[in-house]
Amino acid sequence: MSYSFRKYKSQYKANLLLALPVVLTQVGQILTQFADNLMVGRYGGDDPTPLAAVSFGGAVFFILFIAAIGVALGMTPLVGELFAQGDRRRSAALLQNGILFYTLLGAAMGLVQWAVTPLLYHLGQPADVVDMAIPYYRMLVMSMPFIMLFFAFKQFLEGVGNTKVEMVVTLVINLMNIGFNWVFIYGRWGIPEMGAEGAGLGTLLSRMIAPVLMIGYFFNRRKYRIYLDGFSPLNYSWRTIRSLLGMGLPISLQMFLEASAFVGTGIMMGWFGEQATIAMSSNQIAITLGNCAFMIVMSIGAATTIRVSHCYGARNIAELSLAAKASYHLVLAWNAFAALAFISLRHVIPTLFTTNAEVIALTSQLLVFAALYQLSDGIQNVSVGILRGIQDVRIIMPIALVSYWLLNLPVGYLLGFTLGMGPAGLYVGFSFGLSCAALLMILRIRRSVRKLYVSAIEN
């Protein structure tokens, strides 16, 4: 079947109207990491240790952080389906239970992350890097309950198709984060110079402000305040929590497995002996750029979940299929652009972060390999968005297990260490894992959509 722009034009517009605010939201999220890395990297100058410390501390924190966020993402398709059906009562129950559950989950995850702090010395990293990473890491850990409370409101709003508020809040708090960084990293206004730890403090303070702004918005808008009417811990329902967990836990495990592959690769960068600090710093710059590109992909994936969940709630399978295909078109176009940008600017981008010649040279090499997995990364993420939208999420965890733990990490280790490719070999492992995930998820979606068509015809 030939492609027709006219056929998909309205789908592109609908998807982009949802995705563009999420793009700015996701860019705002990654801007926290980007600002920390950029400002700490410039603070360190020729010394790569501060940047390596932020890289390592952030990577270890990210493992359980992304798992907790994955649980919260389960609210969006559930709310989206109910919104399409006009069921406000059950939507309110999801929000109220989500507020309590996600905040408690964030606190529990934070306690676990704090308790494992001594393990940071047993991951094969240089001791001076770990010493500097721990204060930064602990600041991030203390932000967990606040960021999870923010996500409770954020995912609810996405479910009802409102992606603009989260965009505004995220941009505001990230501007605050940059300001806090300037004060605490470099020591301004009489405050002692804190370096990497100051970057963590800036992130903590900005994340504490985020849920306050979101709660203020809900109470100042009647159409959202009604979802909080009668809010009480007595409304806490294990049945509702089970529905949130049933949708969120598979998403969480998939995100955990994927993130652990990237984090595992970051940890292995610390195993290159005398070149470990160089490799860790270079990897952090390349991953930061990769994450910036990935935030656009995540935004398209989030918009896809919203569109697909609304179509699924209305049982409009033809529209669902068109919306999903339009998202594939958009993400492929973006990732092709990102890959070209990484390759053409590979010698320029690293100089924004550091003046160390060895880090610049290795980062330039890694950006080429980062470009290689962009298309696969985009396809697998949109596929996850589609599966979330049709509430077919149990399959994504086994796919992630095979793709990231049985392929990505072993292949990366084989190429990087056994066959002597070094850091570049670890990046080739990403291409294997992400390509496998993309293929398996597309096969699953084709099967699931065929079932939905058959069910629609029979009914």
Stockholm file with secondary structure:
# STOCKHOLM 1.0

chainA/1-459         MSYSFRKYKSQYKANLLLALPVVLTQVGQILTQFADNLMVGRYGGDDPTPLAAVSFGGAVFFILFIAAIGVALGMTPLVGELFAQGDRRRSAALLQNGILFYTLLGAAMGLVQWAVTPLLYHLGQPADVVDMAIPYYRMLVMSMPFIMLFFAFKQFLEGVGNTKVEMVVTLVINLMNIGFNWVFIYGRWGIPEMGAEGAGLGTLLSRMIAPVLMIGYFFNRRKYRIYLDGFSPLNYSWRTIRSLLGMGLPISLQMFLEASAFVGTGIMMGWFGEQATIAMSSNQIAITLGNCAFMIVMSIGAATTIRVSHCYGARNIAELSLAAKASYHLVLAWNAFAALAFISLRHVIPTLFTTNAEVIALTSQLLVFAALYQLSDGIQNVSVGILRGIQDVRIIMPIALVSYWLLNLPVGYLLGFTLGMGPAGLYVGFSFGLSCAALLMILRIRRSVRKLYVSAIEN
#=GR chainA/1-459 SS CCCCHHHHHHHHHHHHHHHHHHHHHHHHHHHHHHHHHHHHHHHHTTCCHHHHHHHHHHHHHHHHHHHHHHHHHTHHHHHHHHHHHTCHHHHHHHHHHHHHHHHHHHHHHHHHHHHTGGGGGGSSCCHHHHHHHHHHHHHHHHTHHHHHHHHHHHHHHHHTTCCHHHHHHHHHHHHHHHHHHHHHHHTCTTCCCCTHHHHHHHHHHHHHHHHHHHHHHHHTCHHHHGGGTTCCGGGCCHHHHHHHHHHHHHHHHHHHHHHHHHHHHHHHGGGSGGGHHHHHHHHHHHHHHHHHHHHHHHHHHHHHHHHHHHHHHHTCHHHHHHHHHHHHHHHHHHHHHHHHHHHHTTTTGGGGTCCCHHHHHHHHHHHHHHHHTHHHHHHHHHHHHHHHHTTCCTTHHHHHIIIIIIIIHHHHHIIIIISCCTHHHHHHHHHHHHHHHHHHHHHHHHHHHHHHHHHHHHC
#=GC SS_cons         CCCCHHHHHHHHHHHHHHHHHHHHHHHHHHHHHHHHHHHHHHHHTTCCHHHHHHHHHHHHHHHHHHHHHHHHHTHHHHHHHHHHHTCHHHHHHHHHHHHHHHHHHHHHHHHHHHHTGGGGGGSSCCHHHHHHHHHHHHHHHHTHHHHHHHHHHHHHHHHTTCCHHHHHHHHHHHHHHHHHHHHHHHTCTTCCCCTHHHHHHHHHHHHHHHHHHHHHHHHTCHHHHGGGTTCCGGGCCHHHHHHHHHHHHHHHHHHHHHHHHHHHHHHHGGGSGGGHHHHHHHHHHHHHHHHHHHHHHHHHHHHHHHHHHHHHHHTCHHHHHHHHHHHHHHHHHHHHHHHHHHHHTTTTGGGGTCCCHHHHHHHHHHHHHHHHTHHHHHHHHHHHHHHHHTTCCTTHHHHHIIIIIIIIHHHHHIIIIISCCTHHHHHHHHHHHHHHHHHHHHHHHHHHHHHHHHHHHHC
//
